[in-house]
């Protein structure tokens, strides 16, 4: 049964629908990676998962971890299946999941495998991981590297002091088979000591602001397709997303030519009101794209305006933002970081 919007999430990942798991996963990986994933999906799937993400609410850390672990396991097991070792993937699946889930995964050729040694290290932030691991004995580091993906191992080696790099690489080169019991003991000790770093990653929340952050990092064509798809069913949601995607201070990301185009569309009294709570950087950018006389008049209006309601300032700022977005749609304004860095400029 499909989850109702903003309905409380169940405590177990096995109770989640596939679309909800996908939304939780996008939330977990962060806006930049989520936008890259969205580009790979067909429009209908993008619309569905974006709508689910917008209504997600808070996601408990243990539920988020369970979804990530399942996704990771499915990915690894799929590799076994693709390499022709389907029997091995099936055997692991039967030992890892309840019968119903196992049957469903088998039907989709998506199985769950046992955790690889030291996989818990992949949940740690790179900075924390380097701080933690560089004080370990070279033999321990070498053992860890032999059980991590090559890219992760390379990341660790690159962060070590030169002398320790040499010691570690020598031990990796000369390492033979290690007793599984030794690996488990080393892993157990490391995981216990690293736990304080891992628990710092608490709950994440979905919602409209998360969707806006993700869409801010997609290219314009992807964003437009998603918004058009959502607008048919939920125009109010689209409006909420639009208002969060580009805020007043983001005008700093507009090029000078675009600023000048916006100023032609905005009344001076409106601009004076909008700039009332603006940062000095934004005021400076606005004023440098005006004549000295016009800038002086705006500054004078702001000086003698007196106390104003914050709601009036925010309303004026939103009207300016709406103007920026309209001109961006028309191609008269370029906003830095909104797909522009991947487009050719002529």
N, C-alpha and C positions, 0 to 999 in steps of 0.2 A: 504493500500500500504506500502510495507516494506521500512524502512529508508535506504538511501544510506550511506555508510561509511563516517564518519566525517561531515555529513549533519547537519546543525544547528537544535537544538532541538526545538519543538514547545513550545509555552508559557503555554499551558494547558496539564495537565496529561491525560485528556480524549482523546487527539489526539495521544498519544503514543501507539505503538504496545506492546503486552504483553512481548515480548522478550526484548524490550528496558526498560520497567518498571522493569523487573527482573535485568537487568544490573545496573540500577540506584539504586535499592535496595541493591545490592551487594556492590556498591560503598559507600553507606551511612552507612552500618553496619561495614565497616572496613575490612582489610585483614584477620584477624584471624577468625572472624565469617563467612566471605565470603568463606574461604577455607573449613570450616565445612559444609556449605551449599552445596558446589560443590560435596562433597563426597557422598551426598544423592541423587544426580541426575544421570540419565542414561547417558552414554557417548555422545550420540547425543545431548542431551540438554546441557551438559557441553560445548561441542564444540561451539554450537550456542551462548550461553550466554557469553562465553569468547571472542568470536570474536566481539560480539556487545559491550562488555565492552572496548575492546581495541580501538574501533573507536568512543567512546562516546564523548570525548571532555569535555568542561566545562558544568556543570549542575547547573543552577541557584538554589539558596536555596529554593525559593518558589515552584519550580517544584519538587525538591527533597522532600520537606516536604509533598507535595500533594501525591506523590507516597507512601511515608511511611505511611501517614494517611489512604490511600486506603487499603494498605496491612494490617495495623492494624485492620481496620474496617472489612475487609473480614475475617480475622482470628477470630475476636470476633463473627461475625455473623455465621460463620461456626460452632462455638461451640453451638450456639442456635439450628442450624439445626440438628447437631448430637445428641443433647439432646431431639429432638422431638418437639421443639418449632418453627417449620418452619413458621407458620403463623405470629408469632411475628417478625421473621427475615424479612419476605416479607413486612410486614407493614412498618417497619423502612426503608427498601430499597426504597419503593415507595415514601417516604417522603424525601429521601436523594439524590436521583440521577435523572437525566433526564430519560425519558421513554425508550430510546434506550439502555442506559447503564444498567438500571434496568432490562430490559428484558434479556440482555446478562448475567448479574450476576445471575439472577434467573435460567437461563438455566444451569449454571455451579454450582448451589447451593452455590454461593458465594455472600453474600449480604453485604451491608454497613450499619453500625449502628451509632446512635448518639454518640457523644463523652461522655465518662464518666467524672464525676466531678474530677477536679485536674489532668486530663490526661496530661496537658501541663508540669507538673513537670517531666514526664518521658523523656522529651527532654533535660533536664538539665544534665550536667555531675555530677557524684556522689559527687565529691569534692565541686563543686559550690553549689549543692543542700544542702549538710550538713551545709556549711557555712551560707547559706541563712536561713535555717529552724530552726536552733538550738536557735535562738534568739526570735522565736515566743512564744506566750503564750501557756502553756501546753494544754489548751482546743482547741486552733486552731490546734496544731499538732495532737491531738487526732482525731479531725474531719477529717483532711487530711488522716491519717492512715486508717480510716474506709472506705475510698473510693479508696484506692490503692491496687494493688495486694499484697498478703502476703509477697512475697520475697522483694518487694520494701519497704513495711512497716517495715520489719525486718531490712533492711539496714539502714533506718532512725533511728530507735530506737537504733541500735547498735552504732551509731555515737553521741548519746546524752550523756551529763554528767549523772552520776549515779542518782543524786537526781531528775533531770528532767525526766529521764527514768521512775522512780517510779511514778511521778506525771502524766505523760502521760498515762501509762498503767492503773492506777486507773481510769482515765477519760474514757479511751476506754471501760473498763469493765462495767462502770456505764452509758454509753451513750445510750440514747433511740433514737427514731426517731427524726430527725432534719428537721425543716421547709426548703423546697427546696429553698425558697427565701433567707434564711440565708446562705445556702451553696453557692448560686450564688454570693452573696455579698462578702463573704470571698474569694471565688475563683477569683473574678474580681480584688479585691485588691491585692492578692498575685501575680496574673499573671502580673499585671502592674509593680509591684516592681521587679519581676524576669526577666522582658523583656530584661534588659540591659545585663544579662548573656546569654540569649538565642540568641540574635542577633550576639554574637561573633562568632557563628558557621556560617561562610559565605559559599561561593560556594565551591563545591568539583569538582574535575575533574577526568574523567576516563582516558583512554589511555593505551598505552603499559606499562608505568611504574607501573600503578595500577595493571595490570594483572600480571606483574612480581612479585610485592610485595605479591599478593595473592598466586601465585603458589609457592613462596619461603616457604610458610607456610603449603603447602599441603604435603602429603607423596609422596614418589618417584613414586609409581605405579600410583597414580592419576595424578601427573604432566606428567608422560610419556604418559599416555593415551590421555590427553588433547593435548599435543604437537604433537603427531602422527596424531590425528584427524585434527588439524589445518594445519599441514604441507602439506596435500594432496591438499588443496585449496589455501593456502597462505604461501609458504615457506619463503618469505621475512619477513612476520610478525613473524613467529617462530624464525627466526634469531635475530630480534630486541628484542624479549622477552628474548631469551637466554642470550643475551649480558647484559641485565639489571638485570637478576635474580641473578647473582653472579659477584660481582665486585672485583677488586684486593684486597682491604682492607679486604674482607670477607675471605681471606686466613687465617686470625687470627682464624677462626672457624674450620680450618682443624687440625686434631690431628697430633701429632709429627711423627707418622709412615707415615702418608699421606704426610706430608711436605718432608720427606726424599725420598719418592717415586717420588714426583714432581721434586725435585732437581736433581735426576738422569736423568730426561728428558729435563732439561733446560740448555742451554749453559751459561757459566759464564758471558760472555759479555752481553748476553740478560738479565740475572738476574740483573747485575749491572745497566743497563739502566732502568729496571722496578722499581728498588728500589730507584731511584733518588728522587722521590717525596713521597715515602712511609712514613708512620708514624713510630715513634721510636719503638712503640710496635711491629709492623710488622717486622721491621728490626731485632729487638732482637729475635723474634721467629724464623726467617729464619736462623740467624747466630748461634743460639744455636743448630740447627740441622745439622750443618756443622762442619767439623774439623777446628781447630784453623787456620791452614795454609790456607785452602780454604776461610774461612771468611776474613782473612787478605788480601788475593788477591782481593776479591770482593770489600772490603773497599778501597783498593788502587786504583782499577779501577775507582770507583766512585769519589775519590778525584781528580784524574788527568784527568777526563773525560772532564771537562770544561763545558761551557754553551751548552745545547742541546735543541732542539725544544720540546715543550710540547707534540706535536702530535707524535713525535718519542717515547717519554716515554709511552704515552697512548697505542701506538701500541704494544710496548714490553709487557706492562702489560696485554693487551688483549690476547696475545699469551700465556702468563703464565696461565691466566684464562682458556683459551681453553684447556690447558694441564690438569689443575685441573679437569675440567668437564669431559674430556675423561677418566681420571683415576677413577673418581667417578662412571661413567657409568660402568666401568669394575670391580667395587667393591674394588679397591685398595686404595681409599681415602674415609674417613668418614668426612662429614661436619656437624658440630653441628647445631641442630635445623631444619634439613631438613629430617624430618621423622624418624631420628635416635632415638629420645627419646622414641618412641613408639615401637621400635623393640627390640627383645631380643638379647642380646650380649652373645656369648658363647666363 
